[in-house]
Amino acid sequence: MCIIAYVVALLINQSDAFLLHSNALNAQRYLATGRLMAITDDTLEAMVDHEAEGTRLSSSIEGWLNQEWVAQEVHRKMGESAKQSYISARNEGENEIMSVMLKVSEDLEANWTEFDDDAYVNAWDVGNYVADYLRDRLGGERCECSAEIFKPNE
């Protein structure tokens, strides 16, 4: 697939190609061609205390939603759901931000009837926030899909 992306980019632009790739080692291999630039995705491998990080994530989501809208119980519930999804994904070996974001969004969406009546956002808004939150925690550049990251205890 990477070669296909490279060929398509060259045909379209007749210039350097860009590749989004989550594995830095593979990205370096493609960089060696001299024509392909890679943008790598930070992994979550350094974040090893899944319970503590999940709790911090939950508090951040609740704080963000309370600050953005009005304090509601549903915000705590959405944060708790995201925490459980985060912990589950990490315990299953997921180390990529995109995979965790998808797990959080899909789990929320699957149980949306629990949140729908009182929520001002949807499952994918929360998922985007989670991606930004995780990038922020790693010290990386955010896609800024969400509002400012709420930092509990700061």
C-alpha positions as CSV (number, residue, x, y, z in Angstrom):
1,M,0.0,0.0,0.0
2,C,2.9,2.4,0.8
3,I,4.3,1.9,-2.7
4,I,0.9,2.6,-4.2
5,A,0.6,5.8,-2.2
6,Y,4.1,6.8,-3.4
7,V,3.3,6.1,-7.1
8,V,0.0,7.9,-6.9
9,A,1.5,11.0,-5.3
10,L,4.3,11.0,-7.9
11,L,1.8,10.7,-10.8
12,I,-0.4,13.4,-9.4
13,N,2.2,15.9,-8.5
14,Q,5.4,14.8,-10.2
15,S,7.2,15.9,-7.0
16,D,8.0,14.6,-3.6
17,A,5.4,12.3,-2.0
18,F,4.2,12.3,1.5
19,L,3.3,9.2,3.5
20,L,1.4,8.9,6.7
21,H,2.9,6.0,8.5
22,S,2.5,4.8,12.1
23,N,5.8,2.8,12.2
24,A,8.9,5.0,12.4
25,L,11.2,2.1,11.3
26,N,9.2,1.6,8.1
27,A,9.0,5.3,7.5
28,Q,12.8,5.6,7.7
29,R,13.1,2.8,5.2
30,Y,10.9,4.8,2.8
31,L,12.8,8.0,3.5
32,A,16.0,6.4,2.2
33,T,14.6,6.7,-1.3
34,G,15.2,10.4,-1.2
35,R,11.8,11.1,-2.7
36,L,9.4,10.1,0.0
37,M,8.8,12.2,3.1
38,A,7.2,10.5,6.1
39,I,5.0,11.8,8.9
40,T,5.1,9.3,11.7
41,D,2.5,8.7,14.4
42,D,3.8,8.8,18.0
43,T,3.1,5.6,19.9
44,L,1.8,5.2,23.4
45,E,4.4,2.6,24.4
46,A,6.0,5.0,27.0
47,M,2.6,5.3,28.8
48,V,2.7,2.2,30.9
49,D,0.2,2.8,33.8
50,H,-3.0,2.3,31.9
51,E,-5.3,2.7,35.0
52,A,-3.7,6.0,36.0
53,E,-3.7,7.4,32.5
54,G,-7.3,6.2,31.9
55,T,-8.4,8.0,35.1
56,R,-6.6,11.2,34.0
57,L,-8.2,10.9,30.6
58,S,-11.7,10.5,32.2
59,S,-11.1,13.6,34.3
60,S,-9.9,15.5,31.3
61,I,-13.0,14.6,29.2
62,E,-15.3,15.5,32.1
63,G,-13.5,18.8,32.7
64,W,-13.5,19.7,29.0
65,L,-17.2,19.1,28.6
66,N,-18.1,20.8,31.9
67,Q,-16.1,23.8,30.9
68,E,-17.4,23.9,27.3
69,W,-21.0,23.4,28.2
70,V,-22.4,23.0,31.7
71,A,-21.5,20.5,34.4
72,Q,-23.6,17.4,33.9
73,E,-23.5,13.8,35.1
74,V,-23.4,12.6,31.5
75,H,-20.0,14.1,31.1
76,R,-18.6,11.9,34.0
77,K,-20.2,8.9,32.4
78,M,-18.7,9.6,29.0
79,G,-15.3,10.1,30.6
80,E,-15.7,6.8,32.5
81,S,-16.6,5.0,29.2
82,A,-13.6,6.5,27.5
83,K,-11.4,5.4,30.4
84,Q,-12.6,1.8,30.2
85,S,-12.1,1.8,26.4
86,Y,-8.6,3.3,26.8
87,I,-7.6,0.7,29.4
88,S,-9.1,-2.2,27.3
89,A,-7.3,-1.0,24.1
90,R,-4.0,-0.7,25.9
91,N,-4.3,-4.0,27.7
92,E,-5.0,-5.6,24.3
93,G,-1.7,-4.2,23.0
94,E,-2.9,-1.1,21.1
95,N,-0.1,1.5,21.1
96,E,-1.3,3.8,18.3
97,I,-3.3,6.9,19.0
98,M,-5.7,6.2,16.1
99,S,-6.5,2.7,17.4
100,V,-7.3,4.0,20.9
101,M,-9.4,6.9,19.4
102,L,-11.4,4.5,17.3
103,K,-12.0,2.1,20.3
104,V,-13.2,5.0,22.5
105,S,-15.5,6.4,19.7
106,E,-16.9,3.0,18.7
107,D,-17.6,2.0,22.3
108,L,-19.4,5.3,23.0
109,E,-21.4,5.0,19.8
110,A,-22.4,1.5,20.6
111,N,-23.9,2.6,23.9
112,W,-25.0,6.1,22.8
113,T,-28.5,5.7,24.2
114,E,-27.0,6.1,27.6
115,F,-25.6,9.6,26.7
116,D,-27.7,10.9,23.9
117,D,-30.5,12.7,25.9
118,D,-28.1,15.0,27.8
119,A,-25.0,15.2,25.6
120,Y,-24.1,18.3,23.6
121,V,-21.4,16.3,21.6
122,N,-21.3,13.0,19.9
123,A,-19.1,9.9,20.3
124,W,-16.7,11.0,17.5
125,D,-16.2,14.5,19.1
126,V,-15.1,12.7,22.2
127,G,-12.8,10.4,20.1
128,N,-11.2,13.4,18.5
129,Y,-10.7,15.0,21.9
130,V,-9.0,11.7,23.0
131,A,-6.6,11.8,20.1
132,D,-5.7,15.4,20.9
133,Y,-5.4,14.6,24.6
134,L,-3.0,11.7,23.9
135,R,-0.9,13.7,21.5
136,D,-0.7,16.5,24.1
137,R,0.3,13.9,26.8
138,L,3.1,12.8,24.6
139,G,4.2,16.3,24.0
140,G,3.5,16.1,20.3
141,E,1.7,18.4,17.9
142,R,-2.1,18.1,18.0
143,C,-4.4,18.1,15.1
144,E,-6.5,20.7,17.0
145,C,-9.8,18.9,16.2
146,S,-10.9,19.7,19.7
147,A,-11.0,22.6,22.1
148,E,-8.0,23.3,24.4
149,I,-7.1,20.2,26.4
150,F,-8.4,20.3,30.0
151,K,-5.6,19.3,32.3
152,P,-6.9,17.9,35.6
153,N,-5.0,19.0,38.8
154,E,-3.2,21.9,37.0
